[in-house]
Amino acid sequence: MEKFTLDGKTYSLSDLPEEAQRLARQAAMTSELIQKLEARTAIAKTAQARYLDSLKATIENQPGNKK
């Protein structure tokens, strides 16, 4: 990450003080983590929906179940 954009302005990492460089790197790492967590959440929600669909179908298909 040599450059990054913050509030519409592009910065070169090497032009910033060490503290700003550290914070920019940490912000980038947390952004990546959030993206990964959002992807995992989407997978979990899809799986949950399929389990619930299967559960409903199983309950509805029980003998003696009136629809």
N, C-alpha and C positions, 0 to 999 in steps of 0.2 A: 504494500500500500504506500505508494509514493505521493499520491495526491488524494484528496478527499474533498467532498462538497458539504458545506454546512450552511444552512439557510440561504441556498442559492449561490453561495460564493465558493470558489475552488481555492484550496490551499495546498501548498507544497509542504509535505511533512518536514523536509530538511530545513525549511525557513522558520520553523517554529521552535520555541524553547523546549527543553527536554520534558518538562511537565506537560506541556500541550501535546507533545508527541506521544507520551505515555497515555494520556487521556484519549487521544484519537484512536490509538491501538485498542484500548479497552472498549471504547464505543463500537469499534468495528467487530471485535470479538463478540460482544453482547448482541449485536445485530445478527451475526451469523447464528448464534445460539437461538435467538428468537425465531429465525426462519426454520431451523431444524425442529424446534418444538412445535411450531405451527404445522409443519408437515406431519409430524407424529400425531398431533391432535386430530388432524383431518383423517388419518388412517384409523385412529381409534374410534372416531365418530362413525365412519363408514362401517367398521366392524360391529359397533354397537347397534346400528340400524339393521344390519343383516341378522344379528342375534334376535333382536326384537321381532323382526318379520318372521323368523323361524319359530319363535315362541308363540306368536299369534296363530300361525298356521297349525302348529302342533296342538294347541288348545282347541282351535276350531274343528280340527279333524278327529277329536276324541269321540269314541262311540257314545251316543246318547246326547251329544252336544247339540242343542237347538240353535240354529242360526237365525 
